[in-house]
Amino acid sequence: MTKEGPNVPLPNTQRPDPREERLAKALRANLRRRKAQDRARAETSQESEEETK
């Protein structure tokens, strides 16, 4: 019988490796940030167009 502590890693089929998880999290955060920036840019460009009319 093997000695297994509480920190036995699960096989990769059940849990993505932490590096992939970290990269995925970073990509999602970047995407959210980019969308927010685009939205803010679109709003400011609309406001400046309205001011020039």
PDBQT receptor file of N, H, CA, C and O in Angstrom, charges set to zero:
ATOM      1  N   MET A   1       0.836  -1.188   0.000  1.00  0.00    +0.000 N 
ATOM      2  CA  MET A   1       0.000   0.000   0.000  1.00  0.00    +0.000 C 
ATOM      3  C   MET A   1       0.884   1.255   0.000  1.00  0.00    +0.000 C 
ATOM      4  O   MET A   1       1.881   1.322   0.718  1.00  0.00    +0.000 OA
ATOM      5  N   THR A   2       0.502   2.250  -0.818  1.00  0.00    +0.000 N 
ATOM      6  H   THR A   2      -0.308   2.195  -1.402  1.00  0.00    +0.000 HD
ATOM      7  CA  THR A   2       1.314   3.465  -0.890  1.00  0.00    +0.000 C 
ATOM      8  C   THR A   2       0.829   4.470   0.147  1.00  0.00    +0.000 C 
ATOM      9  O   THR A   2      -0.343   4.505   0.519  1.00  0.00    +0.000 OA
ATOM     10  N   LYS A   3       1.783   5.287   0.599  1.00  0.00    +0.000 N 
ATOM     11  H   LYS A   3       2.735   5.259   0.297  1.00  0.00    +0.000 HD
ATOM     12  CA  LYS A   3       1.441   6.318   1.583  1.00  0.00    +0.000 C 
ATOM     13  C   LYS A   3       0.949   7.554   0.829  1.00  0.00    +0.000 C 
ATOM     14  O   LYS A   3       1.708   8.159   0.072  1.00  0.00    +0.000 OA
ATOM     15  N   GLU A   4      -0.292   7.926   1.025  1.00  0.00    +0.000 N 
ATOM     16  H   GLU A   4      -0.909   7.435   1.640  1.00  0.00    +0.000 HD
ATOM     17  CA  GLU A   4      -0.845   9.093   0.341  1.00  0.00    +0.000 C 
ATOM     18  C   GLU A   4      -1.337  10.101   1.369  1.00  0.00    +0.000 C 
ATOM     19  O   GLU A   4      -2.162   9.789   2.228  1.00  0.00    +0.000 OA
ATOM     20  N   GLY A   5      -0.813  11.315   1.261  1.00  0.00    +0.000 N 
ATOM     21  H   GLY A   5      -0.143  11.568   0.564  1.00  0.00    +0.000 HD
ATOM     22  CA  GLY A   5      -1.240  12.367   2.171  1.00  0.00    +0.000 C 
ATOM     23  C   GLY A   5      -2.475  13.066   1.633  1.00  0.00    +0.000 C 
ATOM     24  O   GLY A   5      -3.041  12.637   0.628  1.00  0.00    +0.000 OA
ATOM     25  N   PRO A   6      -2.896  14.134   2.287  1.00  0.00    +0.000 N 
ATOM     26  CA  PRO A   6      -4.090  14.865   1.848  1.00  0.00    +0.000 C 
ATOM     27  C   PRO A   6      -3.858  15.652   0.555  1.00  0.00    +0.000 C 
ATOM     28  O   PRO A   6      -4.815  16.049  -0.109  1.00  0.00    +0.000 OA
ATOM     29  N   ASN A   7      -2.581  15.880   0.195  1.00  0.00    +0.000 N 
ATOM     30  H   ASN A   7      -1.803  15.558   0.735  1.00  0.00    +0.000 HD
ATOM     31  CA  ASN A   7      -2.281  16.698  -0.982  1.00  0.00    +0.000 C 
ATOM     32  C   ASN A   7      -1.933  15.866  -2.205  1.00  0.00    +0.000 C 
ATOM     33  O   ASN A   7      -1.042  16.236  -2.970  1.00  0.00    +0.000 OA
ATOM     34  N   VAL A   8      -2.623  14.750  -2.401  1.00  0.00    +0.000 N 
ATOM     35  H   VAL A   8      -3.347  14.450  -1.780  1.00  0.00    +0.000 HD
ATOM     36  CA  VAL A   8      -2.363  13.918  -3.572  1.00  0.00    +0.000 C 
ATOM     37  C   VAL A   8      -2.951  14.623  -4.786  1.00  0.00    +0.000 C 
ATOM     38  O   VAL A   8      -4.146  14.917  -4.811  1.00  0.00    +0.000 OA
ATOM     39  N   PRO A   9      -2.129  14.898  -5.791  1.00  0.00    +0.000 N 
ATOM     40  CA  PRO A   9      -2.652  15.595  -6.976  1.00  0.00    +0.000 C 
ATOM     41  C   PRO A   9      -3.619  14.704  -7.752  1.00  0.00    +0.000 C 
ATOM     42  O   PRO A   9      -3.426  13.492  -7.850  1.00  0.00    +0.000 OA
ATOM     43  N   LEU A  10      -4.646  15.318  -8.292  1.00  0.00    +0.000 N 
ATOM     44  H   LEU A  10      -4.803  16.302  -8.212  1.00  0.00    +0.000 HD
ATOM     45  CA  LEU A  10      -5.591  14.571  -9.113  1.00  0.00    +0.000 C 
ATOM     46  C   LEU A  10      -4.970  14.350 -10.487  1.00  0.00    +0.000 C 
ATOM     47  O   LEU A  10      -4.105  15.119 -10.906  1.00  0.00    +0.000 OA
ATOM     48  N   PRO A  11      -5.399  13.321 -11.183  1.00  0.00    +0.000 N 
ATOM     49  CA  PRO A  11      -4.888  13.141 -12.546  1.00  0.00    +0.000 C 
ATOM     50  C   PRO A  11      -5.290  14.322 -13.428  1.00  0.00    +0.000 C 
ATOM     51  O   PRO A  11      -6.281  14.997 -13.151  1.00  0.00    +0.000 OA
ATOM     52  N   ASN A  12      -4.524  14.569 -14.485  1.00  0.00    +0.000 N 
ATOM     53  H   ASN A  12      -3.719  14.020 -14.710  1.00  0.00    +0.000 HD
ATOM     54  CA  ASN A  12      -4.772  15.731 -15.344  1.00  0.00    +0.000 C 
ATOM     55  C   ASN A  12      -6.148  15.724 -15.994  1.00  0.00    +0.000 C 
ATOM     56  O   ASN A  12      -6.641  16.768 -16.423  1.00  0.00    +0.000 OA
ATOM     57  N   THR A  13      -6.766  14.558 -16.066  1.00  0.00    +0.000 N 
ATOM     58  H   THR A  13      -6.366  13.711 -15.717  1.00  0.00    +0.000 HD
ATOM     59  CA  THR A  13      -8.090  14.503 -16.687  1.00  0.00    +0.000 C 
ATOM     60  C   THR A  13      -9.121  15.225 -15.829  1.00  0.00    +0.000 C 
ATOM     61  O   THR A  13     -10.131  15.705 -16.344  1.00  0.00    +0.000 OA
ATOM     62  N   GLN A  14      -8.876  15.305 -14.536  1.00  0.00    +0.000 N 
ATOM     63  H   GLN A  14      -8.055  14.916 -14.117  1.00  0.00    +0.000 HD
ATOM     64  CA  GLN A  14      -9.850  15.927 -13.638  1.00  0.00    +0.000 C 
ATOM     65  C   GLN A  14      -9.547  17.392 -13.350  1.00  0.00    +0.000 C 
ATOM     66  O   GLN A  14     -10.453  18.158 -13.022  1.00  0.00    +0.000 OA
ATOM     67  N   ARG A  15      -8.293  17.783 -13.467  1.00  0.00    +0.000 N 
ATOM     68  H   ARG A  15      -7.557  17.161 -13.733  1.00  0.00    +0.000 HD
ATOM     69  CA  ARG A  15      -7.939  19.160 -13.110  1.00  0.00    +0.000 C 
ATOM     70  C   ARG A  15      -6.900  19.685 -14.096  1.00  0.00    +0.000 C 
ATOM     71  O   ARG A  15      -5.848  19.067 -14.262  1.00  0.00    +0.000 OA
ATOM     72  N   PRO A  16      -7.172  20.816 -14.754  1.00  0.00    +0.000 N 
ATOM     73  CA  PRO A  16      -6.169  21.377 -15.667  1.00  0.00    +0.000 C 
ATOM     74  C   PRO A  16      -4.934  21.796 -14.887  1.00  0.00    +0.000 C 
ATOM     75  O   PRO A  16      -5.024  22.118 -13.702  1.00  0.00    +0.000 OA
ATOM     76  N   ASP A  17      -3.790  21.793 -15.540  1.00  0.00    +0.000 N 
ATOM     77  H   ASP A  17      -3.717  21.531 -16.503  1.00  0.00    +0.000 HD
ATOM     78  CA  ASP A  17      -2.589  22.134 -14.782  1.00  0.00    +0.000 C 
ATOM     79  C   ASP A  17      -2.617  23.613 -14.428  1.00  0.00    +0.000 C 
ATOM     80  O   ASP A  17      -3.166  24.423 -15.175  1.00  0.00    +0.000 OA
ATOM     81  N   PRO A  18      -2.031  23.966 -13.295  1.00  0.00    +0.000 N 
ATOM     82  CA  PRO A  18      -2.143  25.340 -12.768  1.00  0.00    +0.000 C 
ATOM     83  C   PRO A  18      -1.665  26.402 -13.758  1.00  0.00    +0.000 C 
ATOM     84  O   PRO A  18      -2.198  27.511 -13.781  1.00  0.00    +0.000 OA
ATOM     85  N   ARG A  19      -0.661  26.069 -14.575  1.00  0.00    +0.000 N 
ATOM     86  H   ARG A  19      -0.228  25.168 -14.557  1.00  0.00    +0.000 HD
ATOM     87  CA  ARG A  19      -0.153  27.042 -15.540  1.00  0.00    +0.000 C 
ATOM     88  C   ARG A  19      -1.242  27.370 -16.564  1.00  0.00    +0.000 C 
ATOM     89  O   ARG A  19      -1.478  28.538 -16.874  1.00  0.00    +0.000 OA
ATOM     90  N   GLU A  20      -1.899  26.337 -17.083  1.00  0.00    +0.000 N 
ATOM     91  H   GLU A  20      -1.707  25.388 -16.830  1.00  0.00    +0.000 HD
ATOM     92  CA  GLU A  20      -2.982  26.565 -18.044  1.00  0.00    +0.000 C 
ATOM     93  C   GLU A  20      -4.098  27.374 -17.400  1.00  0.00    +0.000 C 
ATOM     94  O   GLU A  20      -4.662  28.280 -18.013  1.00  0.00    +0.000 OA
ATOM     95  N   GLU A  21      -4.406  27.030 -16.155  1.00  0.00    +0.000 N 
ATOM     96  H   GLU A  21      -3.948  26.294 -15.657  1.00  0.00    +0.000 HD
ATOM     97  CA  GLU A  21      -5.463  27.745 -15.438  1.00  0.00    +0.000 C 
ATOM     98  C   GLU A  21      -5.110  29.222 -15.303  1.00  0.00    +0.000 C 
ATOM     99  O   GLU A  21      -5.951  30.096 -15.511  1.00  0.00    +0.000 OA
ATOM    100  N   ARG A  22      -3.849  29.487 -14.951  1.00  0.00    +0.000 N 
ATOM    101  H   ARG A  22      -3.166  28.776 -14.782  1.00  0.00    +0.000 HD
ATOM    102  CA  ARG A  22      -3.389  30.864 -14.769  1.00  0.00    +0.000 C 
ATOM    103  C   ARG A  22      -3.447  31.621 -16.096  1.00  0.00    +0.000 C 
ATOM    104  O   ARG A  22      -3.891  32.768 -16.145  1.00  0.00    +0.000 OA
ATOM    105  N   LEU A  23      -2.994  30.967 -17.173  1.00  0.00    +0.000 N 
ATOM    106  H   LEU A  23      -2.634  30.035 -17.133  1.00  0.00    +0.000 HD
ATOM    107  CA  LEU A  23      -3.015  31.616 -18.483  1.00  0.00    +0.000 C 
ATOM    108  C   LEU A  23      -4.446  31.913 -18.915  1.00  0.00    +0.000 C 
ATOM    109  O   LEU A  23      -4.734  32.992 -19.433  1.00  0.00    +0.000 OA
ATOM    110  N   ALA A  24      -5.333  30.957 -18.702  1.00  0.00    +0.000 N 
ATOM    111  H   ALA A  24      -5.099  30.080 -18.282  1.00  0.00    +0.000 HD
ATOM    112  CA  ALA A  24      -6.732  31.150 -19.086  1.00  0.00    +0.000 C 
ATOM    113  C   ALA A  24      -7.340  32.309 -18.305  1.00  0.00    +0.000 C 
ATOM    114  O   ALA A  24      -8.087  33.118 -18.856  1.00  0.00    +0.000 OA
ATOM    115  N   LYS A  25      -7.015  32.381 -17.023  1.00  0.00    +0.000 N 
ATOM    116  H   LYS A  25      -6.409  31.724 -16.575  1.00  0.00    +0.000 HD
ATOM    117  CA  LYS A  25      -7.540  33.458 -16.178  1.00  0.00    +0.000 C 
ATOM    118  C   LYS A  25      -7.024  34.807 -16.687  1.00  0.00    +0.000 C 
ATOM    119  O   LYS A  25      -7.776  35.778 -16.763  1.00  0.00    +0.000 OA
ATOM    120  N   ALA A  26      -5.737  34.857 -17.034  1.00  0.00    +0.000 N 
ATOM    121  H   ALA A  26      -5.126  34.068 -16.972  1.00  0.00    +0.000 HD
ATOM    122  CA  ALA A  26      -5.143  36.099 -17.535  1.00  0.00    +0.000 C 
ATOM    123  C   ALA A  26      -5.787  36.507 -18.858  1.00  0.00    +0.000 C 
ATOM    124  O   ALA A  26      -6.064  37.686 -19.081  1.00  0.00    +0.000 OA
ATOM    125  N   LEU A  27      -6.024  35.527 -19.736  1.00  0.00    +0.000 N 
ATOM    126  H   LEU A  27      -5.799  34.570 -19.555  1.00  0.00    +0.000 HD
ATOM    127  CA  LEU A  27      -6.644  35.839 -21.024  1.00  0.00    +0.000 C 
ATOM    128  C   LEU A  27      -8.052  36.396 -20.834  1.00  0.00    +0.000 C 
ATOM    129  O   LEU A  27      -8.440  37.365 -21.485  1.00  0.00    +0.000 OA
ATOM    130  N   ARG A  28      -8.814  35.769 -19.931  1.00  0.00    +0.000 N 
ATOM    131  H   ARG A  28      -8.499  34.981 -19.402  1.00  0.00    +0.000 HD
ATOM    132  CA  ARG A  28     -10.173  36.259 -19.683  1.00  0.00    +0.000 C 
ATOM    133  C   ARG A  28     -10.144  37.674 -19.116  1.00  0.00    +0.000 C 
ATOM    134  O   ARG A  28     -10.964  38.513 -19.490  1.00  0.00    +0.000 OA
ATOM    135  N   ALA A  29      -9.200  37.938 -18.215  1.00  0.00    +0.000 N 
ATOM    136  H   ALA A  29      -8.534  37.256 -17.912  1.00  0.00    +0.000 HD
ATOM    137  CA  ALA A  29      -9.089  39.273 -17.620  1.00  0.00    +0.000 C 
ATOM    138  C   ALA A  29      -8.727  40.301 -18.692  1.00  0.00    +0.000 C 
ATOM    139  O   ALA A  29      -9.283  41.398 -18.723  1.00  0.00    +0.000 OA
ATOM    140  N   ASN A  30      -7.786  39.934 -19.571  1.00  0.00    +0.000 N 
ATOM    141  H   ASN A  30      -7.334  39.042 -19.545  1.00  0.00    +0.000 HD
ATOM    142  CA  ASN A  30      -7.388  40.851 -20.644  1.00  0.00    +0.000 C 
ATOM    143  C   ASN A  30      -8.556  41.149 -21.568  1.00  0.00    +0.000 C 
ATOM    144  O   ASN A  30      -8.758  42.290 -21.983  1.00  0.00    +0.000 OA
ATOM    145  N   LEU A  31      -9.325  40.110 -21.889  1.00  0.00    +0.000 N 
ATOM    146  H   LEU A  31      -9.160  39.183 -21.553  1.00  0.00    +0.000 HD
ATOM    147  CA  LEU A  31     -10.464  40.286 -22.779  1.00  0.00    +0.000 C 
ATOM    148  C   LEU A  31     -11.491  41.223 -22.153  1.00  0.00    +0.000 C 
ATOM    149  O   LEU A  31     -12.008  42.125 -22.812  1.00  0.00    +0.000 OA
ATOM    150  N   ARG A  32     -11.784  40.996 -20.856  1.00  0.00    +0.000 N 
ATOM    151  H   ARG A  32     -11.364  40.264 -20.320  1.00  0.00    +0.000 HD
ATOM    152  CA  ARG A  32     -12.730  41.873 -20.148  1.00  0.00    +0.000 C 
ATOM    153  C   ARG A  32     -12.246  43.314 -20.169  1.00  0.00    +0.000 C 
ATOM    154  O   ARG A  32     -13.018  44.236 -20.429  1.00  0.00    +0.000 OA
ATOM    155  N   ARG A  33     -10.948  43.498 -19.890  1.00  0.00    +0.000 N 
ATOM    156  H   ARG A  33     -10.320  42.749 -19.679  1.00  0.00    +0.000 HD
ATOM    157  CA  ARG A  33     -10.376  44.841 -19.847  1.00  0.00    +0.000 C 
ATOM    158  C   ARG A  33     -10.482  45.508 -21.221  1.00  0.00    +0.000 C 
ATOM    159  O   ARG A  33     -10.851  46.677 -21.328  1.00  0.00    +0.000 OA
ATOM    160  N   ARG A  34     -10.149  44.742 -22.278  1.00  0.00    +0.000 N 
ATOM    161  H   ARG A  34      -9.849  43.792 -22.192  1.00  0.00    +0.000 HD
ATOM    162  CA  ARG A  34     -10.198  45.294 -23.630  1.00  0.00    +0.000 C 
ATOM    163  C   ARG A  34     -11.614  45.689 -24.013  1.00  0.00    +0.000 C 
ATOM    164  O   ARG A  34     -11.834  46.746 -24.605  1.00  0.00    +0.000 OA
ATOM    165  N   LYS A  35     -12.579  44.833 -23.671  1.00  0.00    +0.000 N 
ATOM    166  H   LYS A  35     -12.401  43.975 -23.190  1.00  0.00    +0.000 HD
ATOM    167  CA  LYS A  35     -13.976  45.154 -23.981  1.00  0.00    +0.000 C 
ATOM    168  C   LYS A  35     -14.395  46.427 -23.262  1.00  0.00    +0.000 C 
ATOM    169  O   LYS A  35     -15.062  47.284 -23.842  1.00  0.00    +0.000 OA
ATOM    170  N   ALA A  36     -14.003  46.551 -21.994  1.00  0.00    +0.000 N 
ATOM    171  H   ALA A  36     -13.461  45.855 -21.523  1.00  0.00    +0.000 HD
ATOM    172  CA  ALA A  36     -14.365  47.737 -21.215  1.00  0.00    +0.000 C 
ATOM    173  C   ALA A  36     -13.733  48.984 -21.825  1.00  0.00    +0.000 C 
ATOM    174  O   ALA A  36     -14.376  50.031 -21.909  1.00  0.00    +0.000 OA
ATOM    175  N   GLN A  37     -12.478  48.874 -22.251  1.00  0.00    +0.000 N 
ATOM    176  H   GLN A  37     -11.956  48.023 -22.183  1.00  0.00    +0.000 HD
ATOM    177  CA  GLN A  37     -11.799  50.021 -22.860  1.00  0.00    +0.000 C 
ATOM    178  C   GLN A  37     -12.476  50.410 -24.171  1.00  0.00    +0.000 C 
ATOM    179  O   GLN A  37     -12.685  51.593 -24.441  1.00  0.00    +0.000 OA
ATOM    180  N   ASP A  38     -12.820  49.403 -24.990  1.00  0.00    +0.000 N 
ATOM    181  H   ASP A  38     -12.651  48.442 -24.771  1.00  0.00    +0.000 HD
ATOM    182  CA  ASP A  38     -13.494  49.687 -26.258  1.00  0.00    +0.000 C 
ATOM    183  C   ASP A  38     -14.826  50.378 -26.010  1.00  0.00    +0.000 C 
ATOM    184  O   ASP A  38     -15.185  51.329 -26.703  1.00  0.00    +0.000 OA
ATOM    185  N   ARG A  39     -15.559  49.882 -25.005  1.00  0.00    +0.000 N 
ATOM    186  H   ARG A  39     -15.267  49.109 -24.442  1.00  0.00    +0.000 HD
ATOM    187  CA  ARG A  39     -16.856  50.465 -24.680  1.00  0.00    +0.000 C 
ATOM    188  C   ARG A  39     -16.676  51.919 -24.253  1.00  0.00    +0.000 C 
ATOM    189  O   ARG A  39     -17.425  52.797 -24.683  1.00  0.00    +0.000 OA
ATOM    190  N   ALA A  40     -15.682  52.168 -23.406  1.00  0.00    +0.000 N 
ATOM    191  H   ALA A  40     -15.073  51.456 -23.056  1.00  0.00    +0.000 HD
ATOM    192  CA  ALA A  40     -15.429  53.527 -22.924  1.00  0.00    +0.000 C 
ATOM    193  C   ALA A  40     -15.029  54.434 -24.089  1.00  0.00    +0.000 C 
ATOM    194  O   ALA A  40     -15.457  55.586 -24.166  1.00  0.00    +0.000 OA
ATOM    195  N   ARG A  41     -14.201  53.901 -24.995  1.00  0.00    +0.000 N 
ATOM    196  H   ARG A  41     -13.853  52.965 -24.933  1.00  0.00    +0.000 HD
ATOM    197  CA  ARG A  41     -13.769  54.681 -26.148  1.00  0.00    +0.000 C 
ATOM    198  C   ARG A  41     -14.954  55.023 -27.040  1.00  0.00    +0.000 C 
ATOM    199  O   ARG A  41     -15.062  56.147 -27.530  1.00  0.00    +0.000 OA
ATOM    200  N   ALA A  42     -15.841  54.059 -27.250  1.00  0.00    +0.000 N 
ATOM    201  H   ALA A  42     -15.753  53.146 -26.851  1.00  0.00    +0.000 HD
ATOM    202  CA  ALA A  42     -17.014  54.287 -28.093  1.00  0.00    +0.000 C 
ATOM    203  C   ALA A  42     -17.903  55.361 -27.473  1.00  0.00    +0.000 C 
ATOM    204  O   ALA A  42     -18.428  56.223 -28.178  1.00  0.00    +0.000 OA
ATOM    205  N   GLU A  43     -18.069  55.306 -26.154  1.00  0.00    +0.000 N 
ATOM    206  H   GLU A  43     -17.643  54.606 -25.582  1.00  0.00    +0.000 HD
ATOM    207  CA  GLU A  43     -18.903  56.300 -25.477  1.00  0.00    +0.000 C 
ATOM    208  C   GLU A  43     -18.293  57.688 -25.588  1.00  0.00    +0.000 C 
ATOM    209  O   GLU A  43     -19.006  58.658 -25.846  1.00  0.00    +0.000 OA
ATOM    210  N   THR A  44     -16.985  57.797 -25.398  1.00  0.00    +0.000 N 
ATOM    211  H   THR A  44     -16.405  57.009 -25.188  1.00  0.00    +0.000 HD
ATOM    212  CA  THR A  44     -16.349  59.121 -25.451  1.00  0.00    +0.000 C 
ATOM    213  C   THR A  44     -16.366  59.662 -26.876  1.00  0.00    +0.000 C 
ATOM    214  O   THR A  44     -16.494  60.871 -27.070  1.00  0.00    +0.000 OA
ATOM    215  N   SER A  45     -16.238  58.793 -27.876  1.00  0.00    +0.000 N 
ATOM    216  H   SER A  45     -16.134  57.811 -27.719  1.00  0.00    +0.000 HD
ATOM    217  CA  SER A  45     -16.258  59.286 -29.254  1.00  0.00    +0.000 C 
ATOM    218  C   SER A  45     -17.667  59.751 -29.617  1.00  0.00    +0.000 C 
ATOM    219  O   SER A  45     -17.818  60.712 -30.372  1.00  0.00    +0.000 OA
ATOM    220  N   GLN A  46     -18.697  59.092 -29.097  1.00  0.00    +0.000 N 
ATOM    221  H   GLN A  46     -18.574  58.312 -28.483  1.00  0.00    +0.000 HD
ATOM    222  CA  GLN A  46     -20.070  59.531 -29.339  1.00  0.00    +0.000 C 
ATOM    223  C   GLN A  46     -20.307  60.884 -28.685  1.00  0.00    +0.000 C 
ATOM    224  O   GLN A  46     -20.938  61.761 -29.274  1.00  0.00    +0.000 OA
ATOM    225  N   GLU A  47     -19.802  61.051 -27.469  1.00  0.00    +0.000 N 
ATOM    226  H   GLU A  47     -19.289  60.338 -26.990  1.00  0.00    +0.000 HD
ATOM    227  CA  GLU A  47     -19.982  62.315 -26.760  1.00  0.00    +0.000 C 
ATOM    228  C   GLU A  47     -19.294  63.453 -27.501  1.00  0.00    +0.000 C 
ATOM    229  O   GLU A  47     -19.851  64.545 -27.615  1.00  0.00    +0.000 OA
ATOM    230  N   SER A  48     -18.094  63.209 -28.002  1.00  0.00    +0.000 N 
ATOM    231  H   SER A  48     -17.641  62.322 -27.909  1.00  0.00    +0.000 HD
ATOM    232  CA  SER A  48     -17.376  64.279 -28.691  1.00  0.00    +0.000 C 
ATOM    233  C   SER A  48     -18.050  64.606 -30.022  1.00  0.00    +0.000 C 
ATOM    234  O   SER A  48     -18.013  65.756 -30.459  1.00  0.00    +0.000 OA
ATOM    235  N   GLU A  49     -18.669  63.610 -30.680  1.00  0.00    +0.000 N 
ATOM    236  H   GLU A  49     -18.699  62.675 -30.325  1.00  0.00    +0.000 HD
ATOM    237  CA  GLU A  49     -19.399  63.877 -31.920  1.00  0.00    +0.000 C 
ATOM    238  C   GLU A  49     -20.616  64.747 -31.634  1.00  0.00    +0.000 C 
ATOM    239  O   GLU A  49     -20.932  65.651 -32.408  1.00  0.00    +0.000 OA
ATOM    240  N   GLU A  50     -21.302  64.475 -30.521  1.00  0.00    +0.000 N 
ATOM    241  H   GLU A  50     -21.046  63.741 -29.892  1.00  0.00    +0.000 HD
ATOM    242  CA  GLU A  50     -22.485  65.251 -30.166  1.00  0.00    +0.000 C 
ATOM    243  C   GLU A  50     -22.107  66.692 -29.839  1.00  0.00    +0.000 C 
ATOM    244  O   GLU A  50     -22.872  67.613 -30.127  1.00  0.00    +0.000 OA
ATOM    245  N   GLU A  51     -20.942  66.894 -29.245  1.00  0.00    +0.000 N 
ATOM    246  H   GLU A  51     -20.321  66.146 -29.012  1.00  0.00    +0.000 HD
ATOM    247  CA  GLU A  51     -20.504  68.246 -28.886  1.00  0.00    +0.000 C 
ATOM    248  C   GLU A  51     -20.169  69.063 -30.128  1.00  0.00    +0.000 C 
ATOM    249  O   GLU A  51     -20.350  70.280 -30.134  1.00  0.00    +0.000 OA
ATOM    250  N   THR A  52     -19.683  68.410 -31.178  1.00  0.00    +0.000 N 
ATOM    251  H   THR A  52     -19.536  67.421 -31.174  1.00  0.00    +0.000 HD
ATOM    252  CA  THR A  52     -19.276  69.143 -32.378  1.00  0.00    +0.000 C 
ATOM    253  C   THR A  52     -20.471  69.519 -33.244  1.00  0.00    +0.000 C 
ATOM    254  O   THR A  52     -20.337  70.359 -34.134  1.00  0.00    +0.000 OA
ATOM    255  N   LYS A  53     -21.643  68.917 -33.006  1.00  0.00    +0.000 N 
ATOM    256  H   LYS A  53     -21.752  68.235 -32.282  1.00  0.00    +0.000 HD
ATOM    257  CA  LYS A  53     -22.830  69.231 -33.820  1.00  0.00    +0.000 C 
ATOM    258  C   LYS A  53     -23.389  70.602 -33.485  1.00  0.00    +0.000 C 
ATOM    259  O   LYS A  53     -24.383  71.023 -34.074  1.00  0.00    +0.000 OA
TER     260      LYS A  53
